[in-house]
Amino acid sequence: MGFIKEFKEFAVKGNVLDLAVGVIIGAAFGKIVSSLVEDIITPAVLGPALSAAGLEDLSKLTIPGTAIKYGNFLSQVISFIIVAFVLFIIIKAANNLKKKEVIVVVAPPEPTKEEVLLTEIRDLLKAKA
């Protein structure tokens, strides 16, 4: 029973639950960002460039006489750059929306009456010595 009890304690810890929620929310957020990039940003950015080059799809770019499809690689690199840039903008906007934390400087507490008296006694003893 010790193993099951240890596993239960591990699984119910706050950090594990927070991590699980983070992973699930991250997966859902990843789908939103992927859709934004694939359905909106990539066609808007790459559409005119591909039309100017006379291509409809990057995946059709291959090295003649080989099976090397460098178009797929280029497509994935461009997609990664766009996703990274969009995430950067989203995170930057989210950080700007966070409330600025106000740093309150707390003054040290005033000494008690006993401390004041002891300080005076100490000073008087030093003066006599």
C-alpha positions as a printed Julia matrix, in Angstrom:
129×3 Matrix{Float64}:
  0.0    0.0     0.0
  2.97   2.35    0.43
  3.47   2.74   -3.31
 -0.17   3.65   -3.96
 -0.18   6.11   -1.05
  3.0    7.79   -2.36
  1.54   8.01   -5.86
 -1.67   9.53   -4.49
  0.31  12.17   -2.57
  2.37  12.92   -5.67
 -0.62  13.16   -8.01
 -2.64  15.41   -5.72
  0.14  17.91   -5.06
 -0.67  21.41   -6.29
  2.3   21.55   -8.67
  1.23  18.44  -10.56
 -2.33  19.69  -10.95
 -1.11  23.12  -12.04
  1.16  21.48  -14.6
 -1.68  19.34  -15.94
 -3.94  22.37  -16.32
 -1.1   24.29  -17.99
 -0.5   21.5   -20.51
 -4.19  21.24  -21.39
 -4.61  25.01  -21.73
 -1.36  25.15  -23.7
 -2.6   22.52  -26.15
 -5.86  24.4   -26.68
 -4.0   27.69  -27.05
 -1.62  26.03  -29.5
 -4.55  25.08  -31.72
 -5.78  28.68  -31.67
 -2.36  30.03  -32.58
 -1.88  27.4   -35.3
 -5.24  28.28  -36.83
 -4.42  31.98  -36.68
 -1.12  31.39  -38.45
 -2.28  28.8   -41.0
 -5.68  30.3   -41.85
 -5.12  34.04  -41.55
 -1.51  35.22  -41.36
  0.26  32.78  -43.68
 -2.16  33.28  -46.61
 -2.0   37.04  -46.11
  1.81  37.1   -45.99
  2.74  34.27  -48.37
 -0.17  34.53  -50.79
  1.1   37.58  -52.68
  4.7   36.3   -52.63
  3.74  32.9   -54.03
  1.51  34.46  -56.69
  4.35  36.75  -57.78
  6.65  33.71  -58.07
  4.03  31.79  -60.05
  3.54  29.14  -57.36
  0.36  28.09  -55.66
  1.99  25.82  -53.11
  5.49  25.76  -51.61
  5.41  21.97  -51.29
  5.7   21.69  -55.08
  9.26  23.06  -54.96
 11.68  20.17  -55.51
 15.24  19.71  -56.71
 14.88  18.5   -60.3
 15.7   14.81  -60.76
 15.5   14.04  -57.03
 12.84  13.38  -54.43
 14.08  16.25  -52.26
 11.19  18.57  -51.53
 12.82  21.67  -50.15
  9.52  23.49  -50.5
  8.08  21.56  -47.55
 11.1   22.51  -45.47
 10.79  26.17  -46.46
  7.1   26.07  -45.64
  7.78  24.7   -42.16
 10.56  27.25  -41.51
  8.34  30.13  -42.59
  5.46  28.76  -40.51
  7.75  28.5   -37.46
  8.95  32.08  -37.87
  5.39  33.34  -38.19
  4.22  31.31  -35.15
  7.16  32.57  -33.07
  6.45  36.17  -34.1
  2.72  35.88  -33.37
  3.43  34.33  -29.96
  5.91  37.12  -29.24
  3.26  39.73  -30.02
  0.59  37.92  -27.97
  2.88  37.53  -24.96
  4.04  41.13  -25.23
  0.41  42.31  -25.29
 -0.49  40.07  -22.33
  2.44  41.43  -20.32
  1.31  44.98  -21.05
 -2.19  44.15  -19.81
 -0.93  42.89  -16.47
 -1.27  45.37  -13.69
  1.97  46.99  -12.7
  2.87  45.86   -9.24
  3.25  48.7    -6.82
  6.31  48.35   -4.67
  5.53  49.6    -1.19
  8.53  50.56    0.87
  7.85  49.63    4.44
  9.69  51.76    6.97
 11.33  49.86    9.79
  9.21  49.9    12.93
 10.04  52.5    15.54
 11.92  51.18   18.55
  9.88  50.32   21.62
 10.17  52.28   24.86
 12.35  49.56   26.33
 14.72  49.69   23.38
 14.96  53.49   23.63
 15.75  53.27   27.36
 18.32  50.53   26.83
 19.98  52.59   24.08
 20.16  55.61   26.42
 21.67  53.46   29.19
 24.21  52.02   26.76
 25.17  55.5    25.58
 25.52  56.76   29.18
 27.72  53.8    30.11
 29.93  54.43   27.06
 30.23  58.11   28.0
 31.36  57.24   31.59
 33.94  54.73   30.4
